Amino acid sequence: MAQQKRFLGGFVALNTGHITNCYSKVSLRQRAHTCSGGFCGENQGLLDYCAAQGYVRGKGEKSGLCGRQKGQCPHGFWLRNSQMTPSDWLDWDLSISAEALSVQHLESWNLEEVWYLHSEKSPVRLSLYNHPPVPADGVRVVEIADLQSLFDFARQINEGESDSGTVYRLTADLDLGGRAWTPIGFDSNLPFSGCFDGGGHRICNFKILADKYPFAGFFGCVAKSGQVQNLQVDCVLLGQGSAAAPLCAHNEGEIVNCTASFHGEPSRYTGGFVAQNSGCVRNCAALGRIGQNPPIPWWAVACLLVALCIPLPVYFSLSAQAMGPEVYAPMILDPNAEPFAPEEAMIPEPEEEDDTSASFVMNTEMFLSTENPTGRIGLRCPSWSTRGFVATVRISQADLAQIGYSIEEDYLTLYQSGLIAPGYGVDVITLHPLPGNIALPAGTYTFSVLLEFYDMQTNEKSTVNTVVPLTVTVSQAAEQHQDTEEEVVP
């Protein structure tokens, strides 16, 4: 009996539609009887301005971009490293070495609004800009602000209550706590036909059971009239089924400005973003791995245990080893971050290529008023740092209890930056009000700032992160204060 053909792609397994301005960094292992590619398994439609930098492993000749090309790909390439040889790759002529990549190779690519080059030695990466909210004039809008409203929305769609004239708008990041997820529109007879606007928010920490649903993804099936935009998902694909992908298993509609992060097992059709696409996908990115985790070496565990015992110095400099097995969503560069003049380095810049030090500078105090929740934080990522970071400003459950406000979680996030790259900084931030649009009362609080470090070339999250205190004074009237900045010492 002949074995069933499988399709495996870092972004899409089978494309018969249009995919433009999209990027994949998904590692995958090709198997026998598999049509696989770093970006697309088989293309029968249009791939335009698409790039891939995922490792394709396995025996035999491999394809860095598209396993089987039956359509069109006027602008596309995949990035290779120095260990690769032409004899192992079917589409070597479509590859560019990461070291040689420059603006000249991307003359016709939109480097102002869609793509950016971090440096000439870094792979090209997609910078995703949030689209404006879907116009709500004369349109029914359903806001999704918590887990219960998300579950209610999914249940209504799967019970056939979808309305193509409704905009479903996500208004907060949601953590599903490891739950198994029932795909929205899991039945091809009842696909999602409305408009889902993620608002730039993230839905994370959920499982998709590919062996339970024929179309397994956050969205199972999206109809021709369906739209999904401005959404980030981070999940795990479990089991081997028919069609599986983190964001959507089968798309006939329009998906714009979304990112997907995942790791999982291969099904018959498996894509890093969408499994089967006959619609339109634009300005989207996929990051993850298809296959089993490699074992974690004993020395990595030992290093982590030692690092956790190191006290926090005044100068926040860490040796951050990137975690290979873990997968995180592609981080969007902070639109408010601005370059600053290079410091007179009190610490020499790393000389070794494998240096993994991560650094930051931040004020120890911030002053606000009840009328204006904007203050100077002075966040900077020094140019010598080998890692960028995302900063999350949080207030604790205990501090909130003192002002008569209770939450179930340990912390409430009042601000989160985008990815701040080395040589860039955010000087002023605005804190979100408490839920219910309640302003933070006057007083002095000890906030915590969680700093999560990311490798600027691989987007991988570092093993060691840090939490530092921030004293925040809220006054009744706006007052001028001199912020105190942390001293930078070796």
C-alpha positions as CSV (number, residue, x, y, z in Angstrom):
1,M,0.0,0.0,0.0
2,A,1.4,3.4,-1.0
3,Q,2.2,5.8,1.8
4,Q,0.2,9.0,1.9
5,K,2.0,12.1,0.7
6,R,2.7,14.7,3.3
7,F,3.2,18.4,2.8
8,L,5.4,20.4,5.2
9,G,6.3,24.1,5.1
10,G,7.9,26.6,7.4
11,F,5.1,29.0,6.7
12,V,2.5,27.1,4.6
13,A,2.1,23.5,3.6
14,L,0.1,24.0,0.4
15,N,-0.6,27.3,-1.2
16,T,-3.0,27.9,-4.1
17,G,-3.7,31.5,-3.1
18,H,-1.6,34.7,-2.7
19,I,1.0,35.1,0.0
20,T,3.0,38.4,0.1
21,N,5.4,40.1,2.4
22,C,5.7,37.1,4.8
23,Y,8.6,35.6,6.7
24,S,9.3,32.2,8.2
25,K,11.9,31.1,10.7
26,V,10.7,27.6,11.4
27,S,13.0,24.6,11.8
28,L,11.7,21.4,10.3
29,R,12.8,17.9,9.6
30,Q,11.8,16.4,6.3
31,R,10.8,12.8,6.1
32,A,10.3,10.2,3.4
33,H,7.3,10.8,1.2
34,T,7.2,14.5,2.3
35,C,7.1,17.5,0.1
36,S,8.8,20.1,2.3
37,G,10.4,23.5,2.1
38,G,11.7,26.2,4.4
39,F,8.8,28.4,3.5
40,C,6.3,26.4,1.5
41,G,5.7,22.7,0.9
42,E,4.0,23.0,-2.5
43,N,3.1,26.3,-4.2
44,Q,0.4,26.4,-6.9
45,G,-0.4,30.0,-6.4
46,L,1.7,33.2,-5.8
47,L,4.5,33.7,-3.4
48,D,5.8,37.3,-3.6
49,Y,8.3,39.0,-1.3
50,C,8.7,36.0,0.9
51,A,11.8,35.0,2.9
52,A,12.8,31.9,5.0
53,Q,15.6,31.2,7.4
54,G,14.6,28.0,9.0
55,Y,16.8,24.9,9.3
56,V,15.5,22.1,7.0
57,R,17.0,18.8,8.3
58,G,16.8,15.3,7.1
59,K,18.4,13.0,4.5
60,G,18.4,13.8,0.8
61,E,18.1,17.0,-1.2
62,K,16.3,19.8,0.6
63,S,14.5,23.0,-0.4
64,G,15.2,26.2,1.5
65,L,12.2,28.1,0.1
66,C,9.7,25.9,-1.7
67,G,9.7,22.1,-1.9
68,R,7.6,21.9,-5.1
69,Q,7.1,25.0,-7.3
70,K,4.1,24.9,-9.6
71,G,3.1,28.5,-9.2
72,Q,5.0,31.8,-9.2
73,C,7.6,33.3,-6.9
74,P,8.9,36.5,-8.5
75,H,10.6,37.8,-5.4
76,G,11.7,35.4,-2.7
77,F,14.9,33.9,-1.1
78,W,16.1,31.8,1.8
79,L,19.1,32.5,4.0
80,R,21.9,30.0,4.2
81,N,24.8,29.6,6.6
82,S,28.4,28.8,5.9
83,Q,28.1,25.1,6.7
84,M,25.6,24.5,3.8
85,T,26.8,23.2,0.4
86,P,25.0,23.5,-3.0
87,S,24.8,19.7,-3.5
88,D,22.3,19.3,-0.6
89,W,19.8,21.9,-1.8
90,L,17.5,21.8,-4.8
91,D,17.0,25.6,-4.8
92,W,20.5,26.8,-4.0
93,D,20.1,29.6,-6.7
94,L,17.4,31.2,-4.5
95,S,19.6,31.3,-1.4
96,I,21.6,34.3,0.0
97,S,24.2,34.0,2.7
98,A,23.4,35.9,5.9
99,E,26.8,37.6,5.8
100,A,26.3,38.9,2.2
101,L,22.7,40.1,2.6
102,S,22.4,43.9,2.1
103,V,20.0,46.5,0.9
104,Q,21.2,46.0,-2.6
105,H,19.7,42.5,-2.6
106,L,16.3,44.0,-1.6
107,E,16.1,46.9,-4.0
108,S,12.4,46.3,-4.8
109,W,11.4,45.3,-1.2
110,N,9.6,47.8,1.0
111,L,12.2,48.5,3.6
112,E,10.3,51.5,5.1
113,E,6.9,50.1,6.0
114,V,7.3,46.3,6.0
115,W,10.8,45.0,6.1
116,Y,14.0,46.1,7.9
117,L,17.6,45.0,8.0
118,H,19.0,45.0,11.5
119,S,22.5,45.0,10.1
120,E,24.3,43.7,7.1
121,K,25.3,40.6,9.0
122,S,21.8,39.8,10.3
123,P,19.1,38.0,8.4
124,V,16.2,40.1,7.1
125,R,13.3,40.0,9.5
126,L,9.7,41.2,9.1
127,S,8.7,44.3,11.0
128,L,5.0,44.2,11.5
129,Y,3.0,47.4,11.9
130,N,-0.3,47.4,13.5
131,H,-3.1,48.3,11.1
132,P,-5.7,50.8,12.3
133,P,-8.8,49.3,13.9
134,V,-11.5,48.0,11.6
135,P,-14.0,50.9,11.1
136,A,-17.0,50.3,13.3
137,D,-19.4,52.7,11.7
138,G,-22.7,50.9,11.1
139,V,-21.0,47.6,12.0
140,R,-21.7,45.4,15.1
141,V,-18.6,45.2,17.3
142,V,-18.1,42.5,19.9
143,E,-15.2,43.2,22.3
144,I,-13.2,40.3,23.7
145,A,-11.5,41.3,26.9
146,D,-11.1,38.1,29.0
147,L,-11.0,34.3,28.6
148,Q,-14.8,33.9,29.2
149,S,-15.7,36.2,26.3
150,L,-13.1,34.4,24.1
151,F,-14.7,31.0,24.9
152,D,-18.2,32.4,24.3
153,F,-17.1,33.8,20.9
154,A,-15.5,30.5,19.9
155,R,-18.6,28.5,21.0
156,Q,-21.0,30.8,19.1
157,I,-19.0,30.5,15.9
158,N,-18.8,26.7,16.1
159,E,-22.6,26.6,16.8
160,G,-23.3,28.4,13.5
161,E,-23.9,31.9,14.9
162,S,-21.2,33.6,12.8
163,D,-22.1,36.9,11.3
164,S,-20.1,38.2,8.3
165,G,-21.0,41.8,9.3
166,T,-19.6,41.5,12.8
167,V,-16.2,42.7,14.0
168,Y,-14.8,40.7,16.9
169,R,-12.1,42.8,18.6
170,L,-9.6,41.6,21.1
171,T,-8.8,44.2,23.7
172,A,-6.2,42.4,26.0
173,D,-3.5,39.8,25.9
174,L,-4.9,36.4,27.0
175,D,-3.1,33.4,28.5
176,L,-5.1,30.2,28.2
177,G,-3.1,28.5,30.9
178,G,-2.2,25.4,28.9
179,R,-5.8,24.5,27.9
180,A,-6.6,22.4,24.9
181,W,-8.2,24.7,22.3
182,T,-11.2,23.9,20.1
183,P,-10.5,25.6,16.7
184,I,-12.7,28.4,15.7
185,G,-14.6,27.2,12.7
186,F,-13.3,23.6,13.1
187,D,-16.0,22.3,10.7
188,S,-15.5,23.3,7.0
189,N,-19.3,23.6,6.8
190,L,-19.3,26.2,9.5
191,P,-16.1,28.3,8.8
192,F,-15.4,31.7,10.4
193,S,-16.9,34.3,8.1
194,G,-16.6,37.5,10.3
195,C,-13.8,39.9,11.0
196,F,-11.4,39.2,13.9
197,D,-9.2,42.1,14.9
198,G,-6.5,41.1,17.4
199,G,-5.6,44.8,18.1
200,G,-2.0,43.8,18.3
201,H,-2.7,41.5,21.3
202,R,-1.4,38.0,22.0
203,I,-3.2,34.8,22.8
204,C,-0.7,32.3,24.2
205,N,-0.2,29.1,26.2
206,F,-2.7,26.7,24.6
207,K,-2.6,23.3,22.9
208,I,-4.0,22.4,19.5
209,L,-4.9,18.7,19.2
210,A,-4.3,17.9,15.6
211,D,-5.4,14.3,15.8
212,K,-8.8,15.4,17.2
213,Y,-9.9,17.9,14.5
214,P,-9.5,17.6,10.7
215,F,-8.6,21.4,10.6
216,A,-6.5,22.1,13.7
217,G,-5.4,25.7,14.5
218,F,-6.5,28.7,16.5
219,F,-8.8,29.1,13.5
220,G,-9.8,25.9,11.8
221,C,-11.4,27.2,8.6
222,V,-11.7,30.8,7.5
223,A,-14.3,31.5,4.8
224,K,-13.8,33.7,1.7
225,S,-15.6,36.5,3.5
226,G,-13.5,36.0,6.7
227,Q,-10.8,38.4,7.9
228,V,-8.2,38.0,10.6
229,Q,-5.7,40.8,11.4
230,N,-3.3,42.1,14.1
231,L,-3.2,38.9,16.1
232,Q,-0.3,37.0,17.7
233,V,-0.6,33.4,18.8
234,D,1.8,31.2,20.7
235,C,0.9,27.5,21.1
236,V,1.8,23.8,20.8
237,L,0.6,21.4,18.1
238,L,0.0,17.9,19.5
239,G,-0.8,14.7,17.6
240,Q,-0.7,14.0,13.9
241,G,-3.8,14.6,11.9
242,S,-4.9,16.0,8.5
243,A,-4.2,19.8,8.4
244,A,-2.6,21.7,11.3
245,A,-1.0,25.1,11.8
246,P,-0.8,27.5,14.8
247,L,-2.9,30.3,13.3
248,C,-5.2,28.7,10.7
249,A,-5.5,25.2,9.2
250,H,-7.5,26.2,6.1
251,N,-7.8,29.8,4.9
252,E,-9.9,31.0,2.0
253,G,-10.2,34.6,3.4
254,E,-7.7,37.3,4.3
255,I,-5.1,37.2,7.0
256,V,-3.1,40.3,7.6
257,N,-0.4,41.5,10.1
258,C,-0.3,38.4,12.3
259,T,2.4,36.3,13.9
260,A,2.5,32.7,15.0
261,S,4.9,31.0,17.4
262,F,4.7,27.2,18.0
263,H,6.4,23.9,18.2
264,G,4.7,20.6,17.4
265,E,4.4,17.4,15.5
266,P,3.8,17.0,11.7
267,S,0.4,16.2,10.3
268,R,-0.4,15.4,6.6
269,Y,-0.5,19.2,5.9
270,T,1.6,21.2,8.4
271,G,2.5,24.8,8.1
272,G,4.3,27.2,10.5
273,F,1.5,29.7,10.0
274,V,-1.3,28.3,7.9
275,A,-1.6,24.7,6.6
276,Q,-3.7,25.2,3.4
277,N,-4.1,28.6,1.9
278,S,-6.3,29.5,-1.0
279,G,-7.0,33.0,0.1
280,C,-4.7,36.0,0.8
281,V,-2.0,36.3,3.5
282,R,0.0,39.5,3.9
283,N,2.6,40.9,6.3
284,C,2.7,37.8,8.5
285,A,5.5,35.9,10.2
286,A,6.0,32.4,11.7
287,L,8.6,31.2,14.2
288,G,8.9,27.7,15.6
289,R,9.9,24.1,15.2
290,I,8.3,21.0,13.7
291,G,9.7,17.9,15.3
292,Q,11.0,16.7,18.6
293,N,13.0,18.7,21.1
294,P,16.7,17.8,21.4
295,P,17.7,16.8,24.9
296,I,18.9,19.5,27.2
297,P,22.6,18.9,28.0
298,W,23.5,18.6,31.7
299,W,25.9,21.5,31.5
300,A,23.1,23.9,30.4
301,V,21.1,22.9,33.5
302,A,24.1,23.4,35.7
303,C,24.8,26.9,34.2
304,L,21.2,27.9,34.8
305,L,21.4,26.8,38.5
306,V,24.6,28.7,39.0
307,A,23.2,31.8,37.3
308,L,20.2,31.8,39.6
309,C,22.5,32.0,42.6
310,I,24.3,35.1,41.3
311,P,23.2,38.3,43.2
312,L,22.0,41.2,41.0
313,P,24.8,43.8,40.7
314,V,24.3,47.6,40.4
315,Y,25.2,47.4,36.8
316,F,22.8,45.0,35.2
317,S,25.0,42.8,33.0
318,L,24.0,39.1,32.5
319,S,25.5,36.2,30.7
320,A,22.4,35.1,28.8
321,Q,22.5,31.8,27.0
322,A,19.8,31.5,24.4
323,M,17.4,28.6,24.9
324,G,17.4,26.4,21.8
325,P,14.5,24.1,22.6
326,E,12.0,26.9,23.5
327,V,10.1,28.9,20.9
328,Y,8.8,32.4,21.3
329,A,6.8,34.7,19.1
330,P,8.8,37.1,16.7
331,M,9.1,40.3,18.7
332,I,8.0,43.6,17.1
333,L,10.5,46.4,17.4
334,D,9.3,49.2,19.7
335,P,8.0,52.0,17.5
336,N,8.8,54.6,20.2
337,A,12.4,53.5,20.6
338,E,15.0,56.0,19.4
339,P,18.7,55.7,18.8
340,F,20.9,57.5,21.3
341,A,24.5,58.7,21.1
342,P,27.0,55.9,22.0
343,E,28.1,56.1,25.6
344,E,31.7,56.5,26.7
345,A,31.9,52.8,27.4
346,M,33.0,52.1,30.9
347,I,32.8,48.5,30.0
348,P,34.6,47.3,26.8
349,E,32.6,46.0,24.0
350,P,32.6,42.2,23.6
351,E,35.4,41.0,21.4
352,E,34.5,37.3,21.0
353,E,31.9,36.3,18.5
354,D,30.1,34.0,21.0
355,D,29.8,36.6,23.7
356,T,26.3,36.6,25.1
357,S,26.3,39.4,27.5
358,A,23.1,41.5,27.9
359,S,22.9,44.9,29.5
360,F,20.5,47.8,30.2
361,V,20.3,51.2,31.9
362,M,17.1,52.4,33.7
363,N,16.1,55.0,36.1
364,T,15.4,53.9,39.7
365,E,12.6,56.4,40.2
366,M,9.7,57.7,38.1
367,F,7.3,60.5,38.9
368,L,3.7,60.8,37.6
369,S,0.6,62.7,38.5
370,T,-3.0,61.6,38.9
371,E,-3.8,63.7,35.9
372,N,-1.0,62.6,33.7
373,P,0.3,58.9,33.9
374,T,3.4,59.7,31.8
375,G,6.8,59.6,33.3
376,R,10.5,59.4,32.4
377,I,11.9,55.9,32.8
378,G,15.1,56.3,30.8
379,L,15.2,52.7,29.4
380,R,18.3,52.1,27.2
381,C,19.9,49.1,25.7
382,P,23.6,49.9,25.5
383,S,25.2,49.5,22.1
384,W,27.7,46.9,23.5
385,S,24.8,44.5,24.6
386,T,24.5,41.4,22.4
387,R,20.8,41.2,23.3
388,G,17.7,43.4,22.9
389,F,15.0,43.3,25.6
390,V,11.3,43.8,26.2
391,A,10.4,45.7,29.4
392,T,7.2,45.0,31.4
393,V,6.3,47.4,34.2
394,R,4.1,45.7,36.8
395,I,2.4,46.5,40.1
396,S,2.0,43.7,42.7
397,Q,-1.1,42.3,44.1
398,A,0.0,43.5,47.6
399,D,0.4,47.1,46.4
400,L,-3.0,47.1,44.8
401,A,-4.6,45.7,48.0
402,Q,-3.3,48.7,49.9
403,I,-5.4,51.0,47.7
404,G,-8.4,48.7,47.9
405,Y,-8.1,47.1,44.5
406,S,-7.9,43.3,44.3
407,I,-6.7,41.0,41.5
408,E,-6.4,37.2,41.2
409,E,-3.0,37.4,39.5
410,D,0.3,38.1,41.3
411,Y,0.9,41.2,39.1
412,L,-1.0,43.6,36.9
413,T,0.9,44.9,33.8
414,L,0.7,48.6,33.4
415,Y,3.1,49.0,30.5
416,Q,5.0,46.7,28.1
417,S,7.5,47.9,25.5
418,G,8.3,46.3,22.2
419,L,11.7,44.9,21.4
420,I,14.4,47.5,22.3
421,A,17.5,46.8,20.2
422,P,21.1,47.6,21.2
423,G,21.8,51.3,20.7
424,Y,18.1,52.3,21.2
425,G,16.1,53.5,24.1
426,V,12.7,54.6,25.3
427,D,12.9,57.7,27.5
428,V,9.2,58.3,28.4
429,I,6.4,55.8,29.0
430,T,2.7,56.1,29.7
431,L,1.1,53.7,32.2
432,H,-2.2,52.1,31.5
433,P,-5.0,52.9,34.0
434,L,-6.3,50.1,36.2
435,P,-9.1,48.0,34.8
436,G,-12.3,50.0,34.7
437,N,-10.3,53.0,33.5
438,I,-9.4,53.9,37.1
439,A,-6.4,56.2,37.6
440,L,-3.7,55.1,40.0
441,P,-4.2,57.1,43.3
442,A,-1.6,59.5,44.7
443,G,1.1,57.7,46.7
444,T,4.5,56.0,46.4
445,Y,4.7,52.5,45.0
446,T,7.4,49.9,44.4
447,F,6.8,48.6,40.9
448,S,8.8,45.7,39.4
449,V,10.2,45.9,35.9
450,L,10.6,42.5,34.2
451,L,13.3,42.5,31.5
452,E,13.2,39.7,29.0
453,F,16.2,39.4,26.7
454,Y,16.1,38.3,23.1
455,D,18.7,37.3,20.6
456,M,18.6,39.9,17.8
457,Q,19.5,37.4,15.1
458,T,17.5,34.4,16.0
459,N,14.6,36.0,18.0
460,E,15.1,33.3,20.7
461,K,14.5,34.2,24.3
462,S,17.4,34.0,26.7
463,T,17.5,31.7,29.6
464,V,18.3,34.4,32.2
465,N,16.1,37.4,32.6
466,T,15.9,39.9,35.4
467,V,13.4,41.8,37.6
468,V,14.4,45.2,39.1
469,P,12.5,47.5,41.4
470,L,11.2,50.9,40.3
471,T,9.9,53.5,42.8
472,V,7.0,55.3,41.3
473,T,5.6,58.5,43.0
474,V,2.1,59.6,42.0
475,S,1.3,63.2,43.0
476,Q,-2.0,65.0,43.0
477,A,-0.7,67.8,40.7
478,A,2.0,67.6,38.1
479,E,5.4,68.4,39.6
480,Q,8.9,68.5,38.2
481,H,11.4,66.0,39.6
482,Q,14.9,65.1,38.8
483,D,15.0,61.4,37.9
484,T,17.8,59.3,39.3
485,E,19.6,57.1,36.8
486,E,21.4,53.9,37.8
487,E,25.2,54.2,37.7
488,V,26.8,52.1,35.1
489,V,29.9,50.4,36.5
490,P,31.9,47.3,35.5
